[in-house]
Amino acid sequence: MAEMQVEDKGKKGKKPKQKKHGTRVDLTPMVDLGFLLITFFMLTTSMLKPQTMEIGVPSKDDVKEEEQNKVKASQAITVLLGKENKLYYYFGTEENGVTPELIETDYSSEGIRKMLMTKNYDVMKEVEQLKKDKADKKVSQEDYTKRLADLRASKGAPVIMIKAADEANYKNLVDILDEMQICNIGRYAIVDITPDDLAMIDKKTGGAK
């Protein structure tokens, strides 16, 4: 860094005074300290973990069409997303010309979540035990992830079909997908809503626009 020196020659005939050196501050050690601090924080700070959503994949086992239809009829739950944040669901499928009963609910913990937890009670109970075993370090992270996926996709778990009307908003879809994760639902799919589903909603609401 630059250094300034001041020289006092003194008056004529007198002995000049001793030279005074200017103030000099060396910042080189501060630069080294800055790099050390940056390195320290880089090594000790935990990075933001990506938020991921687990998705159930189809089974590799060959299943006959008759068995598939039987499973769909007995375990299927259809969730309909309507306009103005309206939410409906019904159990099973239309069989022998009998239309399932459409039930209106909401996105609260006492609404759709309570219904899903009731239908998925056995799986949720096993998942809670699995989480406890992981907390007690009885299972590894790898085993926990595998067993959790197997439990969510087990044959005893319900199959949820999510259908959104044109008037439903994006937040409704995000909320219902969150409920799938909260309730440990591993078998669900987003499918197109049918005219029969829309007719059921119109009948439930009295055809209100």
Stockholm file with secondary structure:
# STOCKHOLM 1.0

chainA/1-209         MAEMQVEDKGKKGKKPKQKKHGTRVDLTPMVDLGFLLITFFMLTTSMLKPQTMEIGVPSKDDVKEEEQNKVKASQAITVLLGKENKLYYYFGTEENGVTPELIETDYSSEGIRKMLMTKNYDVMKEVEQLKKDKADKKVSQEDYTKRLADLRASKGAPVIMIKAADEANYKNLVDILDEMQICNIGRYAIVDITPDDLAMIDKKTGGAK
#=GR chainA/1-209 SS CCCCEECCCCSTTSCCCCCEECCCCCCHHHHHHHHHHHHHHHHHSCCCCCCCCCCCCCCSSCCCHHHHHHHHHHHEEEEEECSTTCEEEEESCCBTTBCCCCEEECSSTTTHHHHHHHHTHHHHHHHHHHHHHHHTTSSCHHHHHHHHHHHHTCTTSCEEEEEECTTCCHHHHHHHHHHHHHTTCCCEEEECCCHHHHHHHHHHHTTCC
#=GC SS_cons         CCCCEECCCCSTTSCCCCCEECCCCCCHHHHHHHHHHHHHHHHHSCCCCCCCCCCCCCCSSCCCHHHHHHHHHHHEEEEEECSTTCEEEEESCCBTTBCCCCEEECSSTTTHHHHHHHHTHHHHHHHHHHHHHHHTTSSCHHHHHHHHHHHHTCTTSCEEEEEECTTCCHHHHHHHHHHHHHTTCCCEEEECCCHHHHHHHHHHHTTCC
//
